[in-house]
Amino acid sequence: MPEIDENFVRIPNDIIPRQLADVFHRMIEGYDPERQRHFAQRALQYYDYRAVGARLADNIEALRLGYNK
């Protein structure tokens, strides 16, 4: 997901419970409120319905203009 992808923790489907617990412990130990606030702000700006609507409108207009080329 644009803007917040680098904040995701990817966990494989075949992880065993002990490994999953280790992932959770590392996440808790490395928690940084300022980093999370940063990603929350980026998500709010990018995924706000007005911003999404504006990008969608721009993409529709670009498609419309390209139809006659």
Biopython code that builds the backbone (N, CA, C, O; Angstrom):
import numpy as np
from Bio.PDB.StructureBuilder import StructureBuilder

atoms = [
    (1, "MET", "N", (0.849, -1.165, 0.000)),
    (1, "MET", "CA", (0.000, 0.000, 0.000)),
    (1, "MET", "C", (0.899, 1.234, 0.000)),
    (1, "MET", "O", (1.766, 1.394, 0.858)),
    (2, "PRO", "N", (0.671, 2.082, -0.967)),
    (2, "PRO", "CA", (1.501, 3.289, -1.026)),
    (2, "PRO", "C", (1.471, 4.051, 0.303)),
    (2, "PRO", "O", (0.459, 4.073, 1.003)),
    (3, "GLU", "N", (2.556, 4.644, 0.616)),
    (3, "GLU", "CA", (2.749, 5.506, 1.784)),
    (3, "GLU", "C", (2.970, 4.761, 3.095)),
    (3, "GLU", "O", (3.629, 5.298, 3.985)),
    (4, "ILE", "N", (2.450, 3.550, 3.250)),
    (4, "ILE", "CA", (2.594, 2.879, 4.546)),
    (4, "ILE", "C", (3.160, 1.463, 4.424)),
    (4, "ILE", "O", (3.286, 0.766, 5.431)),
    (5, "ASP", "N", (3.496, 1.038, 3.235)),
    (5, "ASP", "CA", (3.958, -0.328, 3.018)),
    (5, "ASP", "C", (5.179, -0.674, 3.865)),
    (5, "ASP", "O", (5.286, -1.796, 4.360)),
    (6, "GLU", "N", (6.084, 0.255, 4.035)),
    (6, "GLU", "CA", (7.307, -0.048, 4.782)),
    (6, "GLU", "C", (7.059, -0.237, 6.276)),
    (6, "GLU", "O", (7.970, -0.625, 7.008)),
    (7, "ASN", "N", (5.851, 0.028, 6.730)),
    (7, "ASN", "CA", (5.515, -0.177, 8.140)),
    (7, "ASN", "C", (4.894, -1.557, 8.386)),
    (7, "ASN", "O", (4.699, -1.946, 9.537)),
    (8, "PHE", "N", (4.586, -2.288, 7.330)),
    (8, "PHE", "CA", (3.972, -3.607, 7.474)),
    (8, "PHE", "C", (4.977, -4.648, 7.945)),
    (8, "PHE", "O", (6.171, -4.557, 7.659)),
    (9, "VAL", "N", (4.483, -5.613, 8.654)),
    (9, "VAL", "CA", (5.272, -6.772, 9.049)),
    (9, "VAL", "C", (4.681, -7.946, 8.285)),
    (9, "VAL", "O", (3.514, -8.294, 8.467)),
    (10, "ARG", "N", (5.485, -8.544, 7.439)),
    (10, "ARG", "CA", (4.995, -9.659, 6.625)),
    (10, "ARG", "C", (5.292, -10.973, 7.338)),
    (10, "ARG", "O", (6.414, -11.232, 7.776)),
    (11, "ILE", "N", (4.259, -11.784, 7.439)),
    (11, "ILE", "CA", (4.359, -13.049, 8.156)),
    (11, "ILE", "C", (3.954, -14.168, 7.195)),
    (11, "ILE", "O", (2.856, -14.141, 6.638)),
    (12, "PRO", "N", (4.826, -15.138, 7.001)),
    (12, "PRO", "CA", (4.503, -16.229, 6.078)),
    (12, "PRO", "C", (3.357, -17.103, 6.602)),
    (12, "PRO", "O", (3.151, -17.208, 7.811)),
    (13, "ASN", "N", (2.622, -17.720, 5.690)),
    (13, "ASN", "CA", (1.477, -18.566, 6.054)),
    (13, "ASN", "C", (1.898, -19.764, 6.892)),
    (13, "ASN", "O", (1.142, -20.220, 7.750)),
    (14, "ASP", "N", (3.081, -20.268, 6.651)),
    (14, "ASP", "CA", (3.501, -21.513, 7.302)),
    (14, "ASP", "C", (4.318, -21.291, 8.581)),
    (14, "ASP", "O", (5.026, -22.192, 9.030)),
    (15, "ILE", "N", (4.220, -20.118, 9.152)),
    (15, "ILE", "CA", (4.980, -19.824, 10.372)),
    (15, "ILE", "C", (4.445, -20.678, 11.530)),
    (15, "ILE", "O", (3.244, -20.921, 11.639)),
    (16, "ILE", "N", (5.349, -21.117, 12.372)),
    (16, "ILE", "CA", (4.925, -21.904, 13.526)),
    (16, "ILE", "C", (4.680, -20.959, 14.701)),
    (16, "ILE", "O", (5.245, -19.866, 14.740)),
    (17, "PRO", "N", (3.856, -21.361, 15.644)),
    (17, "PRO", "CA", (3.483, -20.459, 16.753)),
    (17, "PRO", "C", (4.683, -19.847, 17.482)),
    (17, "PRO", "O", (4.644, -18.668, 17.835)),
    (18, "ARG", "N", (5.723, -20.606, 17.710)),
    (18, "ARG", "CA", (6.882, -20.072, 18.429)),
    (18, "ARG", "C", (7.545, -18.938, 17.640)),
    (18, "ARG", "O", (7.950, -17.928, 18.215)),
    (19, "GLN", "N", (7.650, -19.115, 16.326)),
    (19, "GLN", "CA", (8.238, -18.069, 15.486)),
    (19, "GLN", "C", (7.348, -16.830, 15.478)),
    (19, "GLN", "O", (7.839, -15.701, 15.495)),
    (20, "LEU", "N", (6.037, -17.052, 15.451)),
    (20, "LEU", "CA", (5.104, -15.933, 15.465)),
    (20, "LEU", "C", (5.232, -15.154, 16.777)),
    (20, "LEU", "O", (5.202, -13.924, 16.783)),
    (21, "ALA", "N", (5.371, -15.871, 17.864)),
    (21, "ALA", "CA", (5.571, -15.215, 19.163)),
    (21, "ALA", "C", (6.843, -14.370, 19.150)),
    (21, "ALA", "O", (6.874, -13.269, 19.701)),
    (22, "ASP", "N", (7.890, -14.897, 18.517)),
    (22, "ASP", "CA", (9.140, -14.138, 18.408)),
    (22, "ASP", "C", (8.945, -12.854, 17.607)),
    (22, "ASP", "O", (9.479, -11.803, 17.960)),
    (23, "VAL", "N", (8.178, -12.953, 16.530)),
    (23, "VAL", "CA", (7.882, -11.755, 15.723)),
    (23, "VAL", "C", (7.171, -10.723, 16.587)),
    (23, "VAL", "O", (7.533, -9.547, 16.576)),
    (24, "PHE", "N", (6.169, -11.155, 17.330)),
    (24, "PHE", "CA", (5.418, -10.231, 18.185)),
    (24, "PHE", "C", (6.320, -9.585, 19.237)),
    (24, "PHE", "O", (6.217, -8.387, 19.497)),
    (25, "HIS", "N", (7.196, -10.377, 19.835)),
    (25, "HIS", "CA", (8.106, -9.822, 20.849)),
    (25, "HIS", "C", (9.033, -8.770, 20.240)),
    (25, "HIS", "O", (9.266, -7.723, 20.844)),
    (26, "ARG", "N", (9.559, -9.043, 19.049)),
    (26, "ARG", "CA", (10.431, -8.060, 18.386)),
    (26, "ARG", "C", (9.653, -6.794, 18.044)),
    (26, "ARG", "O", (10.180, -5.687, 18.155)),
    (27, "MET", "N", (8.391, -6.961, 17.625)),
    (27, "MET", "CA", (7.569, -5.791, 17.312)),
    (27, "MET", "C", (7.351, -4.930, 18.556)),
    (27, "MET", "O", (7.450, -3.704, 18.504)),
    (28, "ILE", "N", (7.056, -5.585, 19.659)),
    (28, "ILE", "CA", (6.814, -4.857, 20.908)),
    (28, "ILE", "C", (8.085, -4.153, 21.371)),
    (28, "ILE", "O", (8.040, -2.988, 21.766)),
    (29, "GLU", "N", (9.212, -4.847, 21.324)),
    (29, "GLU", "CA", (10.484, -4.270, 21.767)),
    (29, "GLU", "C", (10.906, -3.093, 20.889)),
    (29, "GLU", "O", (11.521, -2.142, 21.373)),
    (30, "GLY", "N", (10.574, -3.158, 19.605)),
    (30, "GLY", "CA", (10.990, -2.113, 18.684)),
    (30, "GLY", "C", (9.951, -1.027, 18.454)),
    (30, "GLY", "O", (10.125, -0.173, 17.585)),
    (31, "TYR", "N", (8.874, -1.054, 19.228)),
    (31, "TYR", "CA", (7.800, -0.076, 19.027)),
    (31, "TYR", "C", (8.309, 1.341, 19.241)),
    (31, "TYR", "O", (8.952, 1.645, 20.246)),
    (32, "ASP", "N", (8.006, 2.200, 18.274)),
    (32, "ASP", "CA", (8.426, 3.594, 18.326)),
    (32, "ASP", "C", (7.198, 4.468, 18.069)),
    (32, "ASP", "O", (6.740, 4.560, 16.930)),
    (33, "PRO", "N", (6.662, 5.109, 19.103)),
    (33, "PRO", "CA", (5.448, 5.911, 18.939)),
    (33, "PRO", "C", (5.589, 7.003, 17.877)),
    (33, "PRO", "O", (4.634, 7.294, 17.156)),
    (34, "GLU", "N", (6.752, 7.595, 17.781)),
    (34, "GLU", "CA", (6.949, 8.663, 16.790)),
    (34, "GLU", "C", (6.880, 8.106, 15.366)),
    (34, "GLU", "O", (6.286, 8.721, 14.480)),
    (35, "ARG", "N", (7.484, 6.953, 15.156)),
    (35, "ARG", "CA", (7.424, 6.303, 13.831)),
    (35, "ARG", "C", (5.977, 5.962, 13.489)),
    (35, "ARG", "O", (5.544, 6.185, 12.358)),
    (36, "GLN", "N", (5.227, 5.428, 14.441)),
    (36, "GLN", "CA", (3.835, 5.071, 14.187)),
    (36, "GLN", "C", (2.982, 6.308, 13.914)),
    (36, "GLN", "O", (2.080, 6.275, 13.077)),
    (37, "ARG", "N", (3.271, 7.391, 14.621)),
    (37, "ARG", "CA", (2.564, 8.653, 14.374)),
    (37, "ARG", "C", (2.844, 9.148, 12.954)),
    (37, "ARG", "O", (1.952, 9.648, 12.269)),
    (38, "HIS", "N", (4.097, 9.001, 12.527)),
    (38, "HIS", "CA", (4.490, 9.385, 11.172)),
    (38, "HIS", "C", (3.682, 8.604, 10.128)),
    (38, "HIS", "O", (3.135, 9.194, 9.196)),
    (39, "PHE", "N", (3.609, 7.287, 10.285)),
    (39, "PHE", "CA", (2.864, 6.476, 9.324)),
    (39, "PHE", "C", (1.361, 6.742, 9.395)),
    (39, "PHE", "O", (0.673, 6.712, 8.375)),
    (40, "ALA", "N", (0.861, 7.000, 10.589)),
    (40, "ALA", "CA", (-0.561, 7.332, 10.731)),
    (40, "ALA", "C", (-0.875, 8.616, 9.970)),
    (40, "ALA", "O", (-1.899, 8.704, 9.292)),
    (41, "GLN", "N", (-0.005, 9.602, 10.081)),
    (41, "GLN", "CA", (-0.221, 10.870, 9.370)),
    (41, "GLN", "C", (-0.171, 10.665, 7.860)),
    (41, "GLN", "O", (-0.991, 11.211, 7.122)),
    (42, "ARG", "N", (0.800, 9.871, 7.406)),
    (42, "ARG", "CA", (0.891, 9.587, 5.966)),
    (42, "ARG", "C", (-0.365, 8.884, 5.468)),
    (42, "ARG", "O", (-0.869, 9.201, 4.391)),
    (43, "ALA", "N", (-0.875, 7.928, 6.247)),
    (43, "ALA", "CA", (-2.085, 7.203, 5.863)),
    (43, "ALA", "C", (-3.282, 8.149, 5.819)),
    (43, "ALA", "O", (-4.085, 8.090, 4.888)),
    (44, "LEU", "N", (-3.405, 9.010, 6.810)),
    (44, "LEU", "CA", (-4.519, 9.953, 6.829)),
    (44, "LEU", "C", (-4.508, 10.863, 5.610)),
    (44, "LEU", "O", (-5.556, 11.145, 5.028)),
    (45, "GLN", "N", (-3.333, 11.318, 5.227)),
    (45, "GLN", "CA", (-3.242, 12.214, 4.077)),
    (45, "GLN", "C", (-3.507, 11.488, 2.765)),
    (45, "GLN", "O", (-4.227, 11.998, 1.907)),
    (46, "TYR", "N", (-2.935, 10.312, 2.608)),
    (46, "TYR", "CA", (-3.038, 9.606, 1.324)),
    (46, "TYR", "C", (-4.391, 8.951, 1.135)),
    (46, "TYR", "O", (-4.927, 8.963, 0.027)),
    (47, "TYR", "N", (-4.960, 8.377, 2.192)),
    (47, "TYR", "CA", (-6.189, 7.602, 2.061)),
    (47, "TYR", "C", (-7.447, 8.381, 2.433)),
    (47, "TYR", "O", (-8.540, 7.814, 2.440)),
    (48, "ASP", "N", (-7.313, 9.660, 2.741)),
    (48, "ASP", "CA", (-8.479, 10.507, 2.972)),
    (48, "ASP", "C", (-9.367, 10.455, 1.724)),
    (48, "ASP", "O", (-8.862, 10.510, 0.603)),
    (49, "TYR", "N", (-10.677, 10.352, 1.913)),
    (49, "TYR", "CA", (-11.581, 10.182, 0.777)),
    (49, "TYR", "C", (-11.472, 11.323, -0.237)),
    (49, "TYR", "O", (-11.707, 11.112, -1.427)),
    (50, "ARG", "N", (-11.125, 12.509, 0.213)),
    (50, "ARG", "CA", (-10.983, 13.625, -0.730)),
    (50, "ARG", "C", (-9.750, 13.446, -1.602)),
    (50, "ARG", "O", (-9.792, 13.722, -2.801)),
    (51, "ALA", "N", (-8.657, 12.987, -1.011)),
    (51, "ALA", "CA", (-7.432, 12.753, -1.784)),
    (51, "ALA", "C", (-7.640, 11.588, -2.757)),
    (51, "ALA", "O", (-7.235, 11.663, -3.917)),
    (52, "VAL", "N", (-8.269, 10.520, -2.280)),
    (52, "VAL", "CA", (-8.533, 9.368, -3.152)),
    (52, "VAL", "C", (-9.457, 9.793, -4.290)),
    (52, "VAL", "O", (-9.229, 9.419, -5.441)),
    (53, "GLY", "N", (-10.485, 10.560, -3.988)),
    (53, "GLY", "CA", (-11.409, 11.040, -5.017)),
    (53, "GLY", "C", (-10.715, 11.914, -6.049)),
    (53, "GLY", "O", (-10.991, 11.803, -7.243)),
    (54, "ALA", "N", (-9.821, 12.777, -5.602)),
    (54, "ALA", "CA", (-9.091, 13.645, -6.528)),
    (54, "ALA", "C", (-8.190, 12.822, -7.445)),
    (54, "ALA", "O", (-8.116, 13.092, -8.644)),
    (55, "ARG", "N", (-7.501, 11.816, -6.891)),
    (55, "ARG", "CA", (-6.653, 10.959, -7.737)),
    (55, "ARG", "C", (-7.503, 10.183, -8.740)),
    (55, "ARG", "O", (-7.130, 10.047, -9.905)),
    (56, "LEU", "N", (-8.628, 9.684, -8.288)),
    (56, "LEU", "CA", (-9.520, 8.952, -9.182)),
    (56, "LEU", "C", (-10.026, 9.858, -10.299)),
    (56, "LEU", "O", (-10.042, 9.453, -11.462)),
    (57, "ALA", "N", (-10.435, 11.065, -9.966)),
    (57, "ALA", "CA", (-10.912, 12.015, -10.973)),
    (57, "ALA", "C", (-9.812, 12.338, -11.981)),
    (57, "ALA", "O", (-10.071, 12.418, -13.182)),
    (58, "ASP", "N", (-8.592, 12.523, -11.494)),
    (58, "ASP", "CA", (-7.466, 12.792, -12.393)),
    (58, "ASP", "C", (-7.211, 11.616, -13.332)),
    (58, "ASP", "O", (-6.951, 11.806, -14.520)),
    (59, "ASN", "N", (-7.287, 10.403, -12.793)),
    (59, "ASN", "CA", (-7.072, 9.214, -13.637)),
    (59, "ASN", "C", (-8.170, 9.055, -14.673)),
    (59, "ASN", "O", (-7.895, 8.689, -15.815)),
    (60, "ILE", "N", (-9.407, 9.324, -14.289)),
    (60, "ILE", "CA", (-10.524, 9.248, -15.240)),
    (60, "ILE", "C", (-10.349, 10.284, -16.340)),
    (60, "ILE", "O", (-10.575, 9.992, -17.514)),
    (61, "GLU", "N", (-9.949, 11.484, -15.965)),
    (61, "GLU", "CA", (-9.741, 12.543, -16.962)),
    (61, "GLU", "C", (-8.613, 12.179, -17.919)),
    (61, "GLU", "O", (-8.722, 12.408, -19.124)),
    (62, "ALA", "N", (-7.534, 11.616, -17.393)),
    (62, "ALA", "CA", (-6.427, 11.209, -18.258)),
    (62, "ALA", "C", (-6.883, 10.112, -19.234)),
    (62, "ALA", "O", (-6.504, 10.126, -20.405)),
    (63, "LEU", "N", (-7.681, 9.184, -18.759)),
    (63, "LEU", "CA", (-8.215, 8.146, -19.654)),
    (63, "LEU", "C", (-9.119, 8.758, -20.717)),
    (63, "LEU", "O", (-9.037, 8.398, -21.891)),
    (64, "ARG", "N", (-9.991, 9.693, -20.300)),
    (64, "ARG", "CA", (-10.920, 10.334, -21.222)),
    (64, "ARG", "C", (-10.156, 11.070, -22.323)),
    (64, "ARG", "O", (-10.509, 10.983, -23.499)),
    (65, "LEU", "N", (-9.119, 11.786, -21.935)),
    (65, "LEU", "CA", (-8.341, 12.535, -22.917)),
    (65, "LEU", "C", (-7.578, 11.612, -23.854)),
    (65, "LEU", "O", (-7.302, 11.985, -24.995)),
    (66, "GLY", "N", (-7.235, 10.427, -23.399)),
    (66, "GLY", "CA", (-6.482, 9.484, -24.214)),
    (66, "GLY", "C", (-7.328, 8.678, -25.185)),
    (66, "GLY", "O", (-6.779, 8.008, -26.059)),
    (67, "TYR", "N", (-8.639, 8.723, -25.061)),
    (67, "TYR", "CA", (-9.506, 7.923, -25.924)),
    (67, "TYR", "C", (-9.405, 8.328, -27.401)),
    (67, "TYR", "O", (-9.499, 7.470, -28.279)),
    (68, "ASN", "N", (-9.223, 9.575, -27.673)),
    (68, "ASN", "CA", (-9.240, 10.051, -29.056)),
    (68, "ASN", "C", (-7.853, 10.090, -29.693)),
    (68, "ASN", "O", (-7.710, 10.590, -30.809)),
    (69, "LYS", "N", (-6.853, 9.586, -29.028)),
    (69, "LYS", "CA", (-5.498, 9.623, -29.590)),
    (69, "LYS", "C", (-5.221, 8.383, -30.398)),
    (69, "LYS", "O", (-4.130, 8.237, -30.949)),
]
sb = StructureBuilder()
sb.init_structure("model")
sb.init_model(0)
sb.init_chain("A")
sb.init_seg("    ")
for serial, (resi, resn, name, xyz) in enumerate(atoms, 1):
    if name == "N":
        sb.init_residue(resn, " ", resi, " ")
    sb.init_atom(name, np.array(xyz, "f"), 0.0, 1.0, " ", f" {name:<3s}", serial, name[0])
structure = sb.get_structure()
